[in-house]
Amino acid sequence: MAEVSDYVADGRNVVWFDLCSPTVEELAVVGEELGLHELAVEDVHNDHQRPKVDIYDNHLFIAVYAAHFDGENVDLAEVDLFVTANALVTVRQSDRFDIDEVLRRWDAAPHLAGHGVAFLLHGVLDYVVDGHLAVVQELDAQAETLEDALFEERPSGGRELQRRMYDLRKATVRFRKVTMPMREVVGTLRRRDQELAADPRMAPYYEDVYDHALRTSEWVESLRDLLANMRETRLAEQGFRLNEIMKRLTSWAAIIAVPTAITGFYGQNVPYPGSNEPWGFWLSLVLVAVASVVLYAAFKKKDWL
């Protein structure tokens, strides 16, 4: 690593240096060789950085996150970038950031390799943003599945549906924290005054990355609104079902109350038509049956049952 400065000193060279989970000492050597600002080097060791671009006199410091969705959670892999006039340093916090895929993207566009650091940086950002777009597509597909199940699921599956909605909303919120700032990151790099990254000949490619980042952030926002509406709809549906249940219980209680009133009346120790006569017993049964049928028909007609 101590020889990095020798290669960087020759402006005709383009240097890419990759570090995976480096120690403080290793990063300090690279920082000294390339003249990196101490605050930028310090940020690498601070976990959970917000995606950003810091501009220094002789280099840029960029923090971004690659994302992967495993069906339940959004897995984030941080990579920090130091960008100088003719050198790119990638610092991966773990091997979960697939640097091999970045290499394949570089190899797939040899006609752009002559643009040096701007080409290398574009390959990393393109991989990250395309990964974000793939994740939001998977999240949206799950949201559509839950939306369909919202009105089709059986009452016994209500708790499971609610848990899936909560997990998906949690994953979306976590994912939003890394996609929203990406617009600012790519937007800063595509400015004409950023000579370290904005090669005019690479401008259309950075515009394409920015378009994908903008599309992803807007998609995440609409997805978050959709999940919020689904939650409100779920609560409203639960309230509606509770009202339906109470309406049915009230209707049956009214039906049961009439026979209870009749039989209770006949059970009183007072003379009544048919008292001590067999036909009186059958009359009471007929009254119970007729009253119950009439009430049931009336409630059914009003859609209370």
C-alpha positions as CSV (number, residue, x, y, z in Angstrom):
1,M,0.0,0.0,0.0
2,A,2.9,2.3,0.6
3,E,3.6,2.3,-3.2
4,V,0.1,3.8,-4.1
5,S,1.4,7.3,-4.2
6,D,4.1,6.4,-6.8
7,Y,1.4,5.3,-9.2
8,V,-1.0,8.1,-8.5
9,A,1.8,10.7,-9.0
10,D,1.8,9.8,-12.7
11,G,-1.3,11.5,-14.1
12,R,-1.4,8.9,-17.0
13,N,-2.2,6.1,-14.5
14,V,-5.7,5.3,-13.2
15,V,-5.6,3.5,-9.9
16,W,-8.4,1.5,-8.2
17,F,-7.7,0.3,-4.7
18,D,-10.2,-2.0,-2.9
19,L,-10.2,-2.5,0.9
20,C,-12.6,-5.0,2.7
21,S,-13.0,-4.4,6.4
22,P,-9.6,-2.6,6.7
23,T,-7.9,-1.9,10.0
24,V,-7.3,1.6,11.3
25,E,-3.6,1.3,10.4
26,E,-4.2,0.1,6.9
27,L,-6.7,3.0,6.2
28,A,-4.3,5.5,7.7
29,V,-1.5,4.4,5.3
30,V,-3.8,4.8,2.3
31,G,-5.0,8.2,3.6
32,E,-1.4,9.4,3.9
33,E,-0.4,8.1,0.5
34,L,-3.3,9.8,-1.2
35,G,-3.5,12.9,1.0
36,L,-7.0,12.1,2.2
37,H,-8.6,14.4,4.7
38,E,-8.6,13.1,8.3
39,L,-12.4,13.7,8.7
40,A,-13.1,11.6,5.6
41,V,-10.9,8.8,6.9
42,E,-12.6,9.0,10.3
43,D,-16.1,8.7,8.7
44,V,-15.2,5.3,7.3
45,H,-14.9,4.0,10.9
46,N,-18.3,5.5,11.9
47,D,-21.0,3.0,11.4
48,H,-24.4,3.8,9.8
49,Q,-23.3,6.8,7.8
50,R,-26.0,8.5,5.9
51,P,-25.5,8.3,2.1
52,K,-23.6,11.5,1.2
53,V,-20.9,13.3,-0.8
54,D,-18.3,15.3,1.1
55,I,-16.2,17.7,-1.1
56,Y,-12.6,18.3,-0.1
57,D,-9.8,20.2,-1.8
58,N,-8.2,17.2,-3.6
59,H,-10.8,14.4,-3.3
60,L,-14.4,13.4,-2.7
61,F,-15.7,11.2,0.0
62,I,-18.9,9.2,-0.9
63,A,-20.9,6.9,1.3
64,V,-23.5,4.6,-0.3
65,Y,-25.4,1.4,0.5
66,A,-26.1,-1.6,-1.7
67,A,-29.4,-3.3,-0.8
68,H,-30.8,-6.8,-1.1
69,F,-34.3,-8.0,-0.1
70,D,-34.5,-11.6,1.2
71,G,-38.3,-11.7,1.2
72,E,-38.6,-10.3,4.8
73,N,-35.8,-7.9,5.5
74,V,-33.8,-5.4,3.5
75,D,-30.1,-6.2,3.9
76,L,-27.8,-3.2,3.5
77,A,-24.1,-3.3,2.7
78,E,-22.1,0.0,3.1
79,V,-19.3,1.0,0.8
80,D,-17.3,4.2,1.2
81,L,-15.5,5.8,-1.8
82,F,-12.5,8.1,-2.0
83,V,-12.4,9.8,-5.4
84,T,-9.3,11.7,-6.6
85,A,-8.3,13.0,-10.0
86,N,-6.9,9.6,-11.1
87,A,-7.6,7.2,-8.2
88,L,-10.7,5.4,-6.8
89,V,-10.6,3.7,-3.4
90,T,-13.5,1.5,-2.4
91,V,-13.8,0.6,1.3
92,R,-16.3,-2.2,1.9
93,Q,-17.5,-2.8,5.5
94,S,-18.1,-6.5,4.6
95,D,-18.0,-8.9,1.7
96,R,-21.8,-8.6,1.4
97,F,-21.1,-5.8,-1.1
98,D,-20.6,-7.8,-4.3
99,I,-17.5,-6.1,-5.8
100,D,-17.4,-8.9,-8.4
101,E,-20.6,-7.6,-10.0
102,V,-19.0,-4.2,-10.2
103,L,-16.0,-5.7,-12.0
104,R,-18.4,-7.4,-14.5
105,R,-20.0,-4.1,-15.2
106,W,-16.6,-2.5,-15.9
107,D,-15.6,-5.4,-18.1
108,A,-18.9,-5.1,-20.0
109,A,-18.1,-1.5,-21.1
110,P,-14.5,-1.5,-22.2
111,H,-15.2,1.4,-24.6
112,L,-15.8,3.7,-21.6
113,A,-12.6,2.7,-19.7
114,G,-10.7,5.6,-21.3
115,H,-12.7,8.0,-19.1
116,G,-10.7,6.9,-16.1
117,V,-12.1,7.5,-12.6
118,A,-15.4,8.9,-13.8
119,F,-15.9,5.5,-15.5
120,L,-15.0,3.5,-12.4
121,L,-17.2,5.6,-10.1
122,H,-20.1,5.3,-12.5
123,G,-19.8,1.5,-12.4
124,V,-20.1,1.4,-8.6
125,L,-23.0,3.9,-8.5
126,D,-24.8,2.1,-11.3
127,Y,-24.6,-1.2,-9.5
128,V,-25.9,0.4,-6.3
129,V,-28.8,2.2,-7.8
130,D,-29.8,-0.7,-10.0
131,G,-29.9,-2.8,-6.9
132,H,-32.1,-0.3,-5.2
133,L,-34.5,-0.4,-8.2
134,A,-34.6,-4.2,-8.0
135,V,-35.4,-4.1,-4.3
136,V,-38.3,-1.6,-4.6
137,Q,-39.8,-3.8,-7.3
138,E,-39.8,-6.8,-5.0
139,L,-41.3,-4.7,-2.2
140,D,-44.0,-3.4,-4.5
141,A,-44.8,-7.0,-5.6
142,Q,-45.3,-8.0,-2.0
143,A,-47.4,-4.9,-1.3
144,E,-49.7,-5.9,-4.3
145,T,-50.0,-9.4,-2.9
146,L,-51.0,-8.0,0.5
147,E,-53.4,-5.6,-1.1
148,D,-55.2,-8.5,-2.8
149,A,-55.3,-10.5,0.4
150,L,-56.7,-7.6,2.3
151,F,-60.2,-8.3,1.1
152,E,-59.8,-12.0,0.4
153,E,-58.2,-13.3,3.6
154,R,-60.3,-15.3,6.0
155,P,-60.9,-14.0,9.5
156,S,-58.5,-16.7,11.0
157,G,-55.6,-15.3,8.9
158,G,-56.1,-11.7,10.1
159,R,-53.2,-11.8,12.6
160,E,-50.8,-13.2,10.0
161,L,-51.8,-10.6,7.4
162,Q,-51.3,-7.8,9.9
163,R,-47.9,-9.0,10.8
164,R,-46.8,-9.2,7.2
165,M,-48.1,-5.6,6.6
166,Y,-46.0,-4.5,9.6
167,D,-42.9,-6.2,8.5
168,L,-43.2,-4.9,5.0
169,R,-43.7,-1.3,6.2
170,K,-40.7,-1.7,8.5
171,A,-38.5,-2.9,5.6
172,T,-39.8,0.0,3.4
173,V,-38.9,2.6,6.0
174,R,-35.5,1.1,6.5
175,F,-34.9,1.1,2.7
176,R,-36.2,4.7,2.3
177,K,-33.4,5.9,4.6
178,V,-30.8,4.9,2.0
179,T,-32.7,5.7,-1.2
180,M,-33.8,9.2,-0.6
181,P,-30.3,10.6,-0.1
182,M,-29.1,8.9,-3.3
183,R,-30.8,11.6,-5.3
184,E,-28.6,14.2,-3.7
185,V,-25.5,12.0,-4.1
186,V,-25.8,11.5,-7.8
187,G,-27.2,15.0,-8.3
188,T,-24.0,16.5,-6.7
189,L,-21.8,14.3,-8.9
190,R,-23.5,15.3,-12.1
191,R,-22.9,19.0,-11.6
192,R,-20.5,20.5,-14.1
193,D,-18.3,22.1,-11.4
194,Q,-17.4,18.6,-10.0
195,E,-14.3,18.0,-12.2
196,L,-13.3,15.0,-10.1
197,A,-16.3,12.9,-11.2
198,A,-18.2,14.8,-13.9
199,D,-16.4,14.0,-17.1
200,P,-18.5,15.7,-19.8
201,R,-18.4,12.5,-22.0
202,M,-19.7,10.5,-19.1
203,A,-22.6,13.0,-18.3
204,P,-25.3,10.9,-20.1
205,Y,-24.4,7.9,-18.1
206,Y,-24.6,9.8,-14.8
207,E,-27.9,11.2,-16.0
208,D,-29.1,7.6,-16.5
209,V,-28.0,6.7,-12.9
210,Y,-29.7,9.9,-11.6
211,D,-33.0,8.9,-13.4
212,H,-32.9,5.5,-11.8
213,A,-32.2,7.0,-8.4
214,L,-35.1,9.5,-8.8
215,R,-37.4,6.8,-10.0
216,T,-36.5,4.6,-7.0
217,S,-37.1,7.3,-4.4
218,E,-40.4,8.2,-5.9
219,W,-41.5,4.6,-6.1
220,V,-40.5,4.1,-2.4
221,E,-42.6,7.2,-1.4
222,S,-45.6,5.9,-3.3
223,L,-45.1,2.5,-1.7
224,R,-45.0,3.9,1.8
225,D,-48.2,5.8,1.1
226,L,-49.8,2.6,-0.2
227,L,-48.8,0.7,2.9
228,A,-50.2,3.5,5.1
229,N,-53.5,3.4,3.2
230,M,-53.6,-0.4,3.5
231,R,-53.2,-0.1,7.2
232,E,-56.0,2.4,7.5
233,T,-58.2,0.2,5.3
234,R,-57.4,-2.8,7.5
235,L,-58.5,-0.9,10.6
236,A,-61.6,0.3,8.9
237,E,-62.4,-3.2,7.7
238,Q,-62.0,-4.5,11.3
239,G,-64.4,-1.9,12.6
240,F,-66.9,-2.7,9.8
241,R,-66.7,-6.4,10.7
242,L,-67.1,-5.7,14.4
243,N,-70.2,-3.6,13.6
244,E,-71.6,-6.5,11.4
245,I,-71.0,-8.9,14.3
246,M,-72.7,-6.6,16.8
247,K,-75.6,-6.1,14.4
248,R,-76.1,-9.9,14.1
249,L,-75.9,-10.5,17.8
250,T,-78.4,-7.7,18.5
251,S,-80.8,-9.2,15.9
252,W,-80.6,-12.7,17.4
253,A,-81.0,-11.2,20.9
254,A,-84.2,-9.5,19.8
255,I,-85.5,-12.8,18.3
256,I,-84.7,-14.7,21.5
257,A,-86.3,-11.9,23.6
258,V,-89.8,-12.3,22.2
259,P,-90.1,-16.0,23.0
260,T,-88.7,-15.3,26.4
261,A,-91.3,-12.6,27.0
262,I,-94.1,-14.9,26.0
263,T,-93.0,-17.9,28.0
264,G,-92.3,-15.7,30.9
265,F,-95.7,-14.2,30.8
266,Y,-97.4,-17.6,30.6
267,G,-95.3,-18.8,33.5
268,Q,-96.9,-16.2,35.8
269,N,-99.4,-17.4,38.3
270,V,-102.3,-15.6,36.8
271,P,-105.2,-16.9,34.6
272,Y,-104.5,-16.6,30.8
273,P,-106.3,-17.9,27.7
274,G,-105.8,-21.7,27.6
275,S,-104.6,-21.9,31.2
276,N,-104.5,-25.5,32.4
277,E,-105.6,-26.5,28.9
278,P,-103.6,-28.5,26.3
279,W,-104.4,-26.0,23.5
280,G,-103.0,-23.2,25.6
281,F,-99.6,-24.8,25.5
282,W,-99.8,-25.2,21.7
283,L,-101.0,-21.6,21.3
284,S,-97.9,-20.4,23.1
285,L,-95.6,-22.4,20.9
286,V,-97.4,-21.1,17.8
287,L,-96.9,-17.5,19.1
288,V,-93.2,-18.1,19.7
289,A,-92.7,-19.6,16.2
290,V,-94.7,-16.9,14.4
291,A,-93.0,-14.1,16.2
292,S,-89.6,-15.5,15.6
293,V,-90.2,-16.0,11.9
294,V,-91.6,-12.5,11.5
295,L,-88.6,-10.9,13.3
296,Y,-86.2,-13.0,11.3
297,A,-87.8,-12.0,8.0
298,A,-87.8,-8.4,8.9
299,F,-84.2,-8.3,10.0
300,K,-83.2,-10.3,6.9
301,K,-85.0,-7.8,4.7
302,K,-83.0,-4.9,6.3
303,D,-79.8,-6.9,5.9
304,W,-79.3,-7.1,9.6
305,L,-78.7,-10.8,9.5
